[in-house]
């Protein structure tokens, strides 16, 4: 199982929206590198839902329920389907992530503009530990 980080502006689509909807189509990704990451997602993979904008924190865990399919009529864009699994006990802020040496090589911290990025097993475990306090 692979792990991902999916960024969303909470005023556009938040963790609470995902919980309410019981799942969603993760679409609209229009960056080649981010789209390549979406293409690699498989059913059963887990993803951190990260609120960008003012909040800047990982807030929940989602699961990929359908692999990539074409998104739109133009370009090589894809979408995936996800469902909410559980909220993190405590949101993990960007500031906390940057301060943790275990996350020094995390793609999201090195390429902050990507809306979809991979998370290594060690990084995933570190973030979950941080969320538990």
N, C-alpha and C positions, 0 to 999 in steps of 0.2 A: 504494500500500500504506500502510495506517495502522499506527500503533504504539500499544501498550497497556502498562500495568503491572497485573499480576495479583498480589494479595497472598494469602499463605497462611501459616497457622501451621505451621511445619515439623513439629511433633508430630502435626498432623492430616493434612497431605499436603505432602510436601516435594519439592524438586527431584529427589532420589534416587528417590522414589516414581514421579515422572513418567517418569524415565529407565527404571526397571525395568518399568513398565507399558507403555511405548512410546506412551503417549497416555492421555488421560482426558477425561471429561465435566466441564467447569468449571461446576458448578451450585451451588445453595444461596445465590446472591446475593439478599439480601432488603432491599436499599436502593434506592430509586427512582432516584437519580442513577447509582449503579453499574450497575443493570440497564439504564438508558438507554444507557450506554457499551457494555455487552455487545450490545445490539440493533444497534449500529452496526458491530460486528466482522464482517469478511468473510473468506472463505477466502483464505489467503495472507498475511493480516496477521501481523505479528510482535508478540510480547509479552515483556516482561521478567517473569520469575518472581521475586517479592520475598518473602523470608522475614520475616514480622513477628515479634512476640514479642521474645524476648531477642536474636536475631541481627540483625534490622533491616538487611537488605542485599539488593540485587539479586544473584541467584546464577546465573541462566541465561536462555536465550532459547528461547521456544516459538513454534510456528506454529499459526495457526487452521486446522483441517482441515475444520470444518463450521460454517456460520453458525448464527445463533440459532434455537432451537426452544423451545417452551413447556416450562417447568420446573415441574412440580406441577399440581395441580388447581385451586388458588385463586390469585387475583391475576394480574398481568400480568408474571410472572417468566419469564426465559429462561435457557438455558444454551448454551454453545458447546463444541465439541470441539477439543482442542489436542494437539500432540505436541511432545516435546522436540527441539530443534535442536542446541544446544550449551551447555555450561557456560561462564560467563564466566571468563576466565583468572584473574581476581582478583575476589572479590565487591566490590561497590560499596556501601559502608555509607551509612546514612541520614546520619550525621555528615558524611561526605565530600560527599554530595549537597547538604546544607544549606550547606556551606562554599563551594560552587562557584557563582560568579555566573552562569554560563551556565544554571543550573537555578532561578534565583530565581522564575520564574513557573510552575514545574512544578506541575500540578494536585495531584499527590500531596503536595507540600510545603505547599500552601495548604489542602487539604481532606484531612487525614491520615486521616480515618476511612473514606474510600472504599476498598473492596476491589478496584475496577476503575476505572482512570482512563486518559485518553489521554496519550500522550507525543508531543510534537512531533518533527519530523525533527531539528531542531537539538539538542533534549534527548537524543534517542536517540543521536545521534552523539557527544555529550559523554559520556554514560554509557559507551558502548563504548570511547571513548578512555581514560576513567578506569580501566576494567577491564583495559586493556592496560598500564597503568602509564605 
